[in-house]
Amino acid sequence: MSAKQVNHDLTPNGYNVGIVESIDDLLWFCRNLQDPFRFVFRGQSDAEWKLETRVERNIPDFYRKRIRLENRELEMLERFKRRAHHYLTPTDIPTGDLEWLALIQHYGGPTRLLDFTRSLLIAAYFAVGTFHEKPTSAIWAVNWQYMRFFLDYVLRDSQTQIESAMNKYQLHGVPFGCDEWIRVIFMEKLEICGAFATDPFRQNKRLMAQQGVFIMPIDISRPFIENLAAMFEPKLDLAKKDHEAVPLQKIGLLDESAIIKMIIPQACQAKMRTELRRMNIITETLFPDLVGEATALADIITAHVHVPK
């Protein structure tokens, strides 16, 4: 991305790590955003986990490079399409590639999509809503408004690839990230380090309940976190350690932050689980199906468990 092209009044405030000790901290964050829709969020029960797609987690890095995963991804998608109709009603059959990817993601298959939510409190559920013994959980907040802004510059720096694809597939005037472009990303294996937020036009019940959205890397040969970091100017260094965290309410210029990692200590999680339950942010409401009902049975046992300090 060319720095000369960027209006530095819009340059994000980098990467910050903040400590969350209560639901009140999360509500403070929401109330102090000038734009309440600026961020999307992802909760993870272990703060040590990186932001990785299921493809990255399921297929070791050295093997992805060896088999050139970008050449296999379309093959996986087409195989699923050919077989899935046996298990779907006519109204459930997806109408585009993004819907197909979302369906594969829904059933645990490897895709380049990474799940996020528009709701900070729903992300908190995925961080602390089920009992575990990890010392810290985390919520990642990604400024997708800045991602949308800087996507133009990322694509402009890869103008030759983009113009070639637009001419080949007649995509002039079609916004990048629409379903037509998903197919192009697969077919042309674009070597553009970047990512964008998207969601399918038709949403399943879980996506609706969880206010779900996906972040999709463009170059699957690179790690997700590298694609994401390239979406901000200057390019983010996400190496900041969790021990450098400050209380969340000490982070200034929230709206101008690119990415905020919120660390939740284990000692605070049981109370947060209880408060989320009172808000009806629970397994049964976020997973409105039989799988959710069965999974929620474990909450009866663990809902009030405190891990000794």
N, C-alpha and C positions, 0 to 999 in steps of 0.2 A: 504494500500500500504506500503510495507516495504521500509523504507528509505535506508536501506543498499543496496538495489538493484539499487538505482537511481544514475546516474552520475550527481553530483551536478553542474557540469559545464553547464548542460542543465536545471537546475531548474529555473522556471519562476520567474519573478520579481513581483509576487503577484498581488494584486488588487489595481487599481488606479482610481481616479475620477478626470476628467479634465473639464475645462470650455471652451466651444466653442462659439466664438462670431461672426464668419463669415465663409464663404466658404473657405477663405484663410487658416484658421486653419485646415480644413479638408484636403486641398491640401497639406499643410505642413506635416501632418501626413503621407499621402501616399508617399510623396517624401522622407521622412526620414526613411522609412522602408527598411532594408537591403533585406528582402524577401517580395515582394509585394503581395504574396499570403498566407501570414502567418495567417491573421485574416479573420473571417467572422463577419458580422455585422447585428444588428437588431435595427431598429428605432421604438421608442414608443412615442406617442404624450404627454404622461404624465410621467415625470421623477419619480413620486412616484410609478408607477406600477412596480411590481416585474416581473421577468422572469417566466411566467407561461404558461403551455400548455392550450389548450382550454378545455381539460378534467378537469384540476384543476379549471379553471374559472367557468365552467358550473356546476360542481358537488361539493358541499361543502365538506370540508375535513372530517368532522365527518361522513358524509354519505358515502364517498368513503371507509372509513375503515369499516363501518357497513355492506355494501354490498359486501366488498372485490372486488373492481373494477377490479383487475387483473383477477378475474374469469368471469367477464362480458365482457371484452374487445374483446375476440375472438367471443363471441356471437354477439356483435354489428357488427363486421367485416363480419361475415358470413351472417347476415341478409341483410346487404347492398349489398353483392355480389349476393344474390338470387334475389334482386329486381331491381338492377341498369340496367340490360340489357334492360328493357323497354324504357330507356331514352338514350341509347348509340347506336351508329352505331357499326358494327362489328370491325372496325379499332380502335375504341375508348375504347374497352374493355381491361382493364389492364391485363398484363401477369404475375404479381407477387404481393405478399402482399404489398410490399412497394409502388408500383404503386396504389394499391387499397387505401392505407392509404392517399397517396397524393391526390387522387381524392376526398375522404371524406373531407380532409382538404380544398380542393379547394371550395367545396360547403358548408363550414361552419359547418361541423360535428365535434363531439368531438374525437380527437385523441391525442396520446402522442407526436406527432410531434410539434416542434416549428420552425416557419419560420425564416430563416436568408438569407442573400444575400452576395455574394462575393464582392459587390460594396459598398464602403462607401457612395458615393453620392446617390445611390438608397436608402440606409438606412436613409440618411438625409431626403429624400422625405417623408418616412413614419413617421419621427419625426416631420417635420415642413411643409410638402407639402400641407396640408389642414388646413384651419383656425380653431382655437380652442382658448379657453380662459384659458388654464392651464398656471400656472406661469413659468414652465420649461418643456422642452421635453428632451429626452435622446436617445443616440445611444450607444448600447452595442457592444463592440468589443471583440470577443472571439478568443483566440489563438488556432486554431484548429490543427496546427502542433504539439503543445505540447500535445493536447488531444490525437492525434494519437500515439505519443511517449509513454505517460503514460498509454494508454489502455492496452498495453502488461503487465504492472505491475499489473493493476487492475484485469485482467483476471488470471494472475498467482496466485494472492492471493485467487482466487476462483477456483483453479485448479480442485477440485473434481467435482464441478457442470459442468464445461466446458468439462472435459474428459467424464463424463457420457453422456452429450448431444452429443458430437462428436461420441461416440460409438453407441448410440441409433439411431442417424439419419445419420450416415455415413458421417460426415462432416470433416474428417481429411484432412487438406490441403485447406479447404475452408476459406477464410479470414472472420473474424468476422465482421458483419455489412452487409454482402451480403444478398441477398433476402432469401436464405435458412435459414440463422440465424434469420431473422425476424420472421418466422414461429416458430422457436424453442423458441424464447423469449416469444411468446404468449403461446405456448403449455406448456412449462416447468415452466413458471413464475419465471424466474431466480432471485434469491435474491442477486443481485450484484449491489451495489451502484456505478453508473457510467453512462457515456453517450458517444455517438459517433456521428460524422457528416456523413450524407449520402444524396444521392439523387437518384431518380429512373432512370433506364436506359433510359426509354422513358419519355420525358418531355412534359408537355402541354405548350400552348403558354405563359401563365403567368409566369411559371417557367423560360422559356427561356428569356422572356423580362426582368424579375427581377433578372436574374442571381441567381436563387434561390437554396438554399440548406437547409436541415433540420438538427437540432440536436435532437437526440432521446434518452431519458433516458432509462436505462435498467430496473430499478426497479420502476414500476409505483405506487407502494404503498408508495413511498417516493416523496416529492416535487421535481419538476424539478431542482430547484436551488441547492438542496442537492446532487442530482446526478451529476450536473455539477461541483460543488465545489470539489467533490471527485476525479476529473480527474487531479488534480494538486498536486504536492508535494513541500512543505507541503500543506495539505488540506486548501483551501482558507477560510478566514473569510470575508464574504461579508457584514458585518455589518457597514462598513465605511459609514458615513453619507455624504449627498451631500454638507453640509456646510463645509466639510473638503476639498472640491475640490480646485485644483490649476489650473492656466491657462494651457491648453493642452500642449502648447509648453514648459512648465517647466518640463514635465514628461520625465525623462531620460530612456534610455535602452528600447525603445519601443518594439523591437523585443523580449525582454526577459520578457515582461509583460504577465501575464496569461489572465487577463480580465481588460479592461479599460471601464469605464462608462463615456460617454461624455455628459455633461449637457449643454443645449442650453437655455438661458434665453428668455422669451417671447419677450423682446424688440429687439432681433436680428432676430426674425424668419421671419418677413415680407420681409426683404431684402434678406434673404436666399431663400425664396420661389421664389422671382423674379429672382435670379441668377440661381436657378435650372431650372426654366422655360426657361431661355435663353439657357440652355444646353439641352433642350428638355427632361428633366427628369420630366415628367408630368403624370397625371392620364391616358391620352389617350394612351401613349406609354407603360406604365407599366401594364395596363389592356387592352390588345388589343382585346376587344370584346364589345358587345353592353352594357353590364353592365358598362364598363369603360367609354364609350361615354356618357351614362346617368349621371353617377356620376360626370364626368368632368364639367357638366353644372353649378354645384355649384361654380366651380373655377372662372367662369366669374364674379360672385358676390363678392367673397371673396379674390381674388388674391392680391389686393392691400390694404387690411384692416390692419390698425395698431391699436393695443390695447393701449389705453392711459396709460402712466406710472402712 
